[in-house]
Structures are given as structure tokens and as C-alpha cells.
Amino acid sequence: MTISMYGMSVPIFTRMLTNLLAIMDKAEAYSGERKFDSVVLADGRLAPDMIPLRGQIMIATDHVKGCVSRLSGKEVPSWPDTEKTFDELRARIQKALDLLAAVQPEELDGSEDRQITLKVGGNDATMRGEDYLVQRVLPNFFFHVTTAYAILRHNGVPIGKRDYIG
């Protein structure tokens, strides 16, 4: 059985971003119960030299919009990285979900051999669409969603594997 490019991307991105919204709801409820501003969580990180939660969410959604745009041969939309609050981060995730909802399977299916060129370390890197999705986008997307989860869990938010997986 072959899974389509659409099937390997849009449903996975949609599920994980939807789960991330639910996790953020739990995080905001937790901050309310503990009587601290959820911006503390948005600025949270696991180590002093890492990107905070808000950056993890921005990068995860950047991978989503970049992936479906590049694979469908469209221009990647430009979204300013200015989100600081949970409401702003939720709106960014919803924007990514809305973008995914508009993608039709035929826009991505057949893009396995489309040549995708990116800047990697300041240099152009060209790869096949399937390699781009499987070797670059999915690992990066999951890294940033998982790190967002880990930052919240590390800060005491009562979430677990079921919240992550959905």
C-alpha cells in the first residue's frame, strides 16, 4: 500500500496541530489555576540556549505552510513571527489549520518528484518532494511540536502522551 503525499502530510499536520491547541488550552487553564500569566509559559524553554515555546510553535507552523505550499508549487505565505500570547499563538495554529483545510489531495499527490529548493545553512539545497517531506519537514515538524509539549510538561502542565497523540 502506498500512502499519498497528501496522506503523509495534511492529516498528520492537522491532527498534531489540533492536539497542540488542546494542550495549549490545558496549559492556559493550569496557569489560571496557579494564578500566573500564561505568557510565562509562552516564554518557557527547557534550557537557557533554546527557543521558547512560542518559537517552537512558530517554527512548527512554518514547516506546515512551507511544506504544502512548496509541494503544491505555490508561493510560501509570509507570516510575521510576532506572536507572544497564547491567543496569538492559537491564532497562528488556526491559520495553519485553515491553510491545511484548503489543500486538496490533487494539489500534493504526484509531487514526490517535484524539485524543492531551500536555503540550508545559507546555501541552496535541492531535493525531491518526497525526500523533502519525509527527511526534512516531518522530522522538523515533530521535533518542534514535541519540544512545545515538553516545555509545557516541564513547567508542570498536567498533560501526557494521550494529549500529545490525541
C-alpha positions as CSV (number, residue, x, y, z in Angstrom):
1,M,0.0,0.0,0.0
2,T,1.3,3.4,-1.0
3,I,0.5,6.4,1.1
4,S,0.0,9.6,-0.9
5,M,1.9,12.8,-0.4
6,Y,-1.3,14.3,0.8
7,G,-1.9,11.4,3.2
8,M,1.6,11.7,4.6
9,S,1.3,15.4,5.3
10,V,-2.1,17.1,5.7
11,P,-3.9,14.7,8.0
12,I,-0.8,14.3,10.2
13,F,-0.2,18.1,10.4
14,T,-3.9,18.6,11.1
15,R,-4.1,16.1,13.9
16,M,-0.9,17.3,15.7
17,L,-1.8,21.0,15.4
18,T,-5.3,20.2,16.7
19,N,-3.8,18.3,19.6
20,L,-1.4,21.2,20.2
21,L,-4.4,23.6,20.5
22,A,-6.0,21.3,23.1
23,I,-2.7,21.1,25.0
24,M,-2.5,24.9,25.0
25,D,-6.0,25.1,26.4
26,K,-4.9,22.8,29.3
27,A,-1.7,25.0,29.8
28,E,-3.7,28.1,30.0
29,A,-6.2,26.6,32.4
30,Y,-3.2,25.4,34.5
31,S,-1.7,28.9,34.6
32,G,-5.1,30.3,35.7
33,E,-5.4,27.7,38.5
34,R,-1.9,28.6,39.6
35,K,-2.5,32.3,39.2
36,F,0.3,33.2,36.8
37,D,0.2,34.8,33.4
38,S,0.4,32.2,30.5
39,V,3.0,34.4,28.9
40,V,5.4,32.8,31.4
41,L,4.7,29.5,29.6
42,A,4.9,31.1,26.1
43,D,8.4,32.3,27.1
44,G,9.3,28.9,28.7
45,R,12.1,26.8,27.5
46,L,13.9,23.6,28.6
47,A,17.4,25.1,28.5
48,P,18.6,28.7,28.5
49,D,20.0,28.5,25.0
50,M,16.9,27.0,23.3
51,I,14.0,28.6,21.5
52,P,11.0,29.3,23.8
53,L,7.6,27.7,23.4
54,R,6.3,30.5,21.2
55,G,9.2,30.0,18.8
56,Q,8.6,26.2,18.7
57,I,5.0,26.9,17.6
58,M,6.1,29.4,15.0
59,I,8.6,27.0,13.5
60,A,6.2,24.1,13.5
61,T,3.6,26.1,11.7
62,D,6.3,27.5,9.3
63,H,7.1,23.9,8.3
64,V,3.4,23.2,7.6
65,K,2.9,26.3,5.4
66,G,6.2,25.8,3.7
67,C,5.6,22.1,3.0
68,V,2.1,22.3,1.5
69,S,3.0,25.4,-0.5
70,R,6.2,24.1,-1.9
71,L,4.8,20.7,-2.7
72,S,1.8,22.3,-4.5
73,G,4.1,24.7,-6.4
74,K,2.7,27.8,-4.7
75,E,4.4,30.7,-3.1
76,V,5.0,30.2,0.6
77,P,2.9,32.7,2.6
78,S,4.8,35.1,4.8
79,W,3.7,35.3,8.4
80,P,5.3,37.7,10.8
81,D,6.8,36.0,13.8
82,T,5.3,38.4,16.4
83,E,3.1,36.1,18.5
84,K,3.7,36.5,22.2
85,T,0.4,35.5,23.9
86,F,-1.5,32.2,24.0
87,D,-4.3,33.8,22.0
88,E,-1.9,35.0,19.3
89,L,-0.2,31.5,19.2
90,R,-3.6,29.8,18.9
91,A,-4.5,32.2,16.1
92,R,-1.3,31.2,14.3
93,I,-2.0,27.5,14.7
94,Q,-5.6,28.1,13.5
95,K,-4.2,29.9,10.4
96,A,-2.1,26.9,9.6
97,L,-5.1,24.6,10.2
98,D,-7.1,26.8,7.8
99,L,-4.4,26.6,5.2
100,L,-4.4,22.8,5.5
101,A,-8.2,22.6,5.2
102,A,-7.9,24.4,1.9
103,V,-5.4,22.0,0.4
104,Q,-6.9,19.4,-2.0
105,P,-5.3,16.0,-2.3
106,E,-4.6,16.5,-6.1
107,E,-2.5,19.6,-5.2
108,L,0.1,17.4,-3.4
109,D,-0.3,14.0,-4.9
110,G,2.2,13.5,-7.6
111,S,4.7,15.9,-6.0
112,E,7.0,13.1,-5.0
113,D,9.5,14.1,-7.8
114,R,8.9,17.9,-7.7
115,Q,12.3,19.6,-7.2
116,I,12.2,21.6,-4.0
117,T,15.0,24.1,-3.4
118,L,15.6,25.6,0.1
119,K,18.2,27.6,1.7
120,V,20.1,25.4,4.2
121,G,23.0,26.9,6.0
122,G,23.0,29.8,3.6
123,N,23.3,27.5,0.6
124,D,20.7,26.2,-1.9
125,A,19.8,22.6,-1.4
126,T,17.6,20.9,-3.9
127,M,15.7,17.6,-3.2
128,R,12.8,15.6,-4.4
129,G,9.4,16.4,-2.9
130,E,9.2,13.0,-1.2
131,D,12.6,13.4,0.4
132,Y,11.7,17.0,1.4
133,L,8.6,15.8,3.2
134,V,9.9,12.6,4.7
135,Q,13.5,13.6,5.6
136,R,13.2,17.3,6.3
137,V,9.7,18.5,7.1
138,L,8.2,15.7,9.1
139,P,11.2,15.2,11.4
140,N,11.4,19.0,12.0
141,F,7.7,19.4,12.5
142,F,7.6,16.6,15.1
143,F,10.7,17.9,16.8
144,H,9.1,21.4,17.4
145,V,5.7,20.1,18.3
146,T,7.3,17.6,20.7
147,T,9.5,20.3,22.2
148,A,6.5,22.5,22.7
149,Y,4.8,19.7,24.6
150,A,7.9,19.0,26.6
151,I,8.3,22.7,27.6
152,L,4.7,22.7,28.9
153,R,5.1,19.4,30.7
154,H,8.4,20.5,32.2
155,N,6.6,23.6,33.6
156,G,4.1,21.4,35.4
157,V,1.2,21.4,32.9
158,P,-0.8,18.2,33.6
159,I,-0.6,16.7,30.1
160,G,0.5,13.3,29.0
161,K,1.0,11.0,26.0
162,R,-2.7,10.9,25.2
163,D,-2.8,14.7,24.9
164,Y,0.1,14.6,22.5
165,I,-1.2,11.8,20.3
166,G,-4.8,12.8,20.6
